[in-house]
């Protein structure tokens, strides 16, 4: 589990994918507590810290479904 400071807000994220595209890296993960797939652009992440909490990647299907909406022609795994 990661704790991000992203654009001034603290977010708890289960990291699931790292993609490169459009000149940036994107961390794709399950955001807590709101629950949902989110993409975090590298230049907007102010800090990253691991937490003590471990997680099982239970949300892969949701991530795959959400990524299907993205224009992945400009992103690479």
mmCIF file of the C-alpha atoms, coordinates in Angstrom:
data_MODEL
# 
_entry.id   MODEL 
# 
loop_
_atom_site.group_PDB 
_atom_site.id 
_atom_site.type_symbol 
_atom_site.label_atom_id 
_atom_site.label_alt_id 
_atom_site.label_comp_id 
_atom_site.label_asym_id 
_atom_site.label_entity_id 
_atom_site.label_seq_id 
_atom_site.pdbx_PDB_ins_code 
_atom_site.Cartn_x 
_atom_site.Cartn_y 
_atom_site.Cartn_z 
_atom_site.occupancy 
_atom_site.B_iso_or_equiv 
_atom_site.pdbx_formal_charge 
_atom_site.auth_seq_id 
_atom_site.auth_comp_id 
_atom_site.auth_asym_id 
_atom_site.auth_atom_id 
_atom_site.pdbx_PDB_model_num 
ATOM 1  C CA . UNK A 1 1  ? 0.000   0.000  0.000   1.00 0.00 ? 1  UNK A CA 1 
ATOM 2  C CA . UNK A 1 2  ? 1.273   3.484  -0.828  1.00 0.00 ? 2  UNK A CA 1 
ATOM 3  C CA . UNK A 1 3  ? 0.476   6.852  0.659   1.00 0.00 ? 3  UNK A CA 1 
ATOM 4  C CA . UNK A 1 4  ? 0.753   9.575  -1.985  1.00 0.00 ? 4  UNK A CA 1 
ATOM 5  C CA . UNK A 1 5  ? 0.643   13.305 -1.695  1.00 0.00 ? 5  UNK A CA 1 
ATOM 6  C CA . UNK A 1 6  ? -0.957  14.134 -5.023  1.00 0.00 ? 6  UNK A CA 1 
ATOM 7  C CA . UNK A 1 7  ? -1.723  17.704 -5.965  1.00 0.00 ? 7  UNK A CA 1 
ATOM 8  C CA . UNK A 1 8  ? -1.899  18.669 -2.300  1.00 0.00 ? 8  UNK A CA 1 
ATOM 9  C CA . UNK A 1 9  ? -4.106  15.771 -1.161  1.00 0.00 ? 9  UNK A CA 1 
ATOM 10 C CA . UNK A 1 10 ? -3.062  12.599 0.643   1.00 0.00 ? 10 UNK A CA 1 
ATOM 11 C CA . UNK A 1 11 ? -4.240  9.428  -1.083  1.00 0.00 ? 11 UNK A CA 1 
ATOM 12 C CA . UNK A 1 12 ? -3.997  5.765  -0.066  1.00 0.00 ? 12 UNK A CA 1 
ATOM 13 C CA . UNK A 1 13 ? -3.430  3.638  -3.160  1.00 0.00 ? 13 UNK A CA 1 
ATOM 14 C CA . UNK A 1 14 ? -3.048  -0.035 -3.977  1.00 0.00 ? 14 UNK A CA 1 
ATOM 15 C CA . UNK A 1 15 ? -0.528  0.236  -6.851  1.00 0.00 ? 15 UNK A CA 1 
ATOM 16 C CA . UNK A 1 16 ? -1.363  -2.102 -9.738  1.00 0.00 ? 16 UNK A CA 1 
ATOM 17 C CA . UNK A 1 17 ? 0.221   -0.802 -12.939 1.00 0.00 ? 17 UNK A CA 1 
ATOM 18 C CA . UNK A 1 18 ? 2.887   1.586  -14.120 1.00 0.00 ? 18 UNK A CA 1 
ATOM 19 C CA . UNK A 1 19 ? 2.429   2.940  -17.638 1.00 0.00 ? 19 UNK A CA 1 
ATOM 20 C CA . UNK A 1 20 ? 4.473   5.328  -19.749 1.00 0.00 ? 20 UNK A CA 1 
ATOM 21 C CA . UNK A 1 21 ? 2.941   7.651  -22.299 1.00 0.00 ? 21 UNK A CA 1 
ATOM 22 C CA . UNK A 1 22 ? 2.589   11.191 -23.479 1.00 0.00 ? 22 UNK A CA 1 
ATOM 23 C CA . UNK A 1 23 ? 5.956   12.031 -21.909 1.00 0.00 ? 23 UNK A CA 1 
ATOM 24 C CA . UNK A 1 24 ? 4.910   10.918 -18.400 1.00 0.00 ? 24 UNK A CA 1 
ATOM 25 C CA . UNK A 1 25 ? 4.735   7.873  -16.163 1.00 0.00 ? 25 UNK A CA 1 
ATOM 26 C CA . UNK A 1 26 ? 1.337   6.977  -14.719 1.00 0.00 ? 26 UNK A CA 1 
ATOM 27 C CA . UNK A 1 27 ? 0.790   4.980  -11.569 1.00 0.00 ? 27 UNK A CA 1 
ATOM 28 C CA . UNK A 1 28 ? -2.528  3.156  -11.931 1.00 0.00 ? 28 UNK A CA 1 
ATOM 29 C CA . UNK A 1 29 ? -4.085  1.804  -8.783  1.00 0.00 ? 29 UNK A CA 1 
ATOM 30 C CA . UNK A 1 30 ? -7.100  1.304  -6.589  1.00 0.00 ? 30 UNK A CA 1 
ATOM 31 C CA . UNK A 1 31 ? -7.757  4.443  -4.549  1.00 0.00 ? 31 UNK A CA 1 
ATOM 32 C CA . UNK A 1 32 ? -9.004  4.139  -0.993  1.00 0.00 ? 32 UNK A CA 1 
ATOM 33 C CA . UNK A 1 33 ? -11.320 4.875  0.716   1.00 0.00 ? 33 UNK A CA 1 
ATOM 34 C CA . UNK A 1 34 ? -13.324 6.120  -2.267  1.00 0.00 ? 34 UNK A CA 1 
ATOM 35 C CA . UNK A 1 35 ? -12.794 2.861  -4.095  1.00 0.00 ? 35 UNK A CA 1 
ATOM 36 C CA . UNK A 1 36 ? -12.065 3.124  -7.762  1.00 0.00 ? 36 UNK A CA 1 
ATOM 37 C CA . UNK A 1 37 ? -9.395  3.024  -10.389 1.00 0.00 ? 37 UNK A CA 1 
ATOM 38 C CA . UNK A 1 38 ? -7.275  6.154  -10.569 1.00 0.00 ? 38 UNK A CA 1 
ATOM 39 C CA . UNK A 1 39 ? -4.283  7.215  -12.618 1.00 0.00 ? 39 UNK A CA 1 
ATOM 40 C CA . UNK A 1 40 ? -1.621  9.382  -10.974 1.00 0.00 ? 40 UNK A CA 1 
ATOM 41 C CA . UNK A 1 41 ? 0.702   11.302 -13.282 1.00 0.00 ? 41 UNK A CA 1 
ATOM 42 C CA . UNK A 1 42 ? 4.339   11.378 -12.183 1.00 0.00 ? 42 UNK A CA 1 
ATOM 43 C CA . UNK A 1 43 ? 4.829   15.144 -12.231 1.00 0.00 ? 43 UNK A CA 1 
ATOM 44 C CA . UNK A 1 44 ? 1.790   15.644 -9.985  1.00 0.00 ? 44 UNK A CA 1 
ATOM 45 C CA . UNK A 1 45 ? 2.953   13.219 -7.283  1.00 0.00 ? 45 UNK A CA 1 
ATOM 46 C CA . UNK A 1 46 ? 4.597   15.292 -4.568  1.00 0.00 ? 46 UNK A CA 1 
ATOM 47 C CA . UNK A 1 47 ? 5.669   12.399 -2.325  1.00 0.00 ? 47 UNK A CA 1 
ATOM 48 C CA . UNK A 1 48 ? 5.334   8.624  -2.050  1.00 0.00 ? 48 UNK A CA 1 
ATOM 49 C CA . UNK A 1 49 ? 5.720   6.468  1.045   1.00 0.00 ? 49 UNK A CA 1 
ATOM 50 C CA . UNK A 1 50 ? 4.980   2.791  1.595   1.00 0.00 ? 50 UNK A CA 1 
ATOM 51 C CA . UNK A 1 51 ? 2.690   1.961  4.488   1.00 0.00 ? 51 UNK A CA 1 
ATOM 52 C CA . UNK A 1 52 ? 2.861   -1.066 6.763   1.00 0.00 ? 52 UNK A CA 1 
ATOM 53 C CA . UNK A 1 53 ? -0.338  -2.426 5.216   1.00 0.00 ? 53 UNK A CA 1 
ATOM 54 C CA . UNK A 1 54 ? -0.141  -5.166 2.608   1.00 0.00 ? 54 UNK A CA 1 
ATOM 55 C CA . UNK A 1 55 ? -2.911  -5.915 0.149   1.00 0.00 ? 55 UNK A CA 1 
ATOM 56 C CA . UNK A 1 56 ? -3.984  -8.574 -2.279  1.00 0.00 ? 56 UNK A CA 1 
ATOM 57 C CA . UNK A 1 57 ? -4.549  -7.279 -5.782  1.00 0.00 ? 57 UNK A CA 1 
ATOM 58 C CA . UNK A 1 58 ? -8.291  -7.918 -5.802  1.00 0.00 ? 58 UNK A CA 1 
ATOM 59 C CA . UNK A 1 59 ? -9.242  -5.181 -8.227  1.00 0.00 ? 59 UNK A CA 1 
ATOM 60 C CA . UNK A 1 60 ? -7.437  -6.306 -11.397 1.00 0.00 ? 60 UNK A CA 1 
ATOM 61 C CA . UNK A 1 61 ? -10.684 -6.803 -13.339 1.00 0.00 ? 61 UNK A CA 1 
ATOM 62 C CA . UNK A 1 62 ? -11.795 -3.262 -12.516 1.00 0.00 ? 62 UNK A CA 1 
ATOM 63 C CA . UNK A 1 63 ? -8.403  -1.892 -13.539 1.00 0.00 ? 63 UNK A CA 1 
ATOM 64 C CA . UNK A 1 64 ? -8.482  -3.815 -16.826 1.00 0.00 ? 64 UNK A CA 1 
ATOM 65 C CA . UNK A 1 65 ? -12.007 -2.558 -17.540 1.00 0.00 ? 65 UNK A CA 1 
ATOM 66 C CA . UNK A 1 66 ? -11.033 1.020  -16.757 1.00 0.00 ? 66 UNK A CA 1 
ATOM 67 C CA . UNK A 1 67 ? -7.870  0.844  -18.878 1.00 0.00 ? 67 UNK A CA 1 
ATOM 68 C CA . UNK A 1 68 ? -9.986  -0.358 -21.803 1.00 0.00 ? 68 UNK A CA 1 
ATOM 69 C CA . UNK A 1 69 ? -11.410 3.198  -21.886 1.00 0.00 ? 69 UNK A CA 1 
ATOM 70 C CA . UNK A 1 70 ? -7.933  4.797  -22.118 1.00 0.00 ? 70 UNK A CA 1 
ATOM 71 C CA . UNK A 1 71 ? -6.184  5.594  -25.351 1.00 0.00 ? 71 UNK A CA 1 
ATOM 72 C CA . UNK A 1 72 ? -3.407  3.065  -24.839 1.00 0.00 ? 72 UNK A CA 1 
ATOM 73 C CA . UNK A 1 73 ? -1.886  3.768  -28.243 1.00 0.00 ? 73 UNK A CA 1 
ATOM 74 C CA . UNK A 1 74 ? 0.185   6.473  -26.528 1.00 0.00 ? 74 UNK A CA 1 
ATOM 75 C CA . UNK A 1 75 ? 0.912   4.405  -23.411 1.00 0.00 ? 75 UNK A CA 1 
ATOM 76 C CA . UNK A 1 76 ? 3.253   1.464  -22.999 1.00 0.00 ? 76 UNK A CA 1 
ATOM 77 C CA . UNK A 1 77 ? 3.380   -1.049 -20.132 1.00 0.00 ? 77 UNK A CA 1 
# 
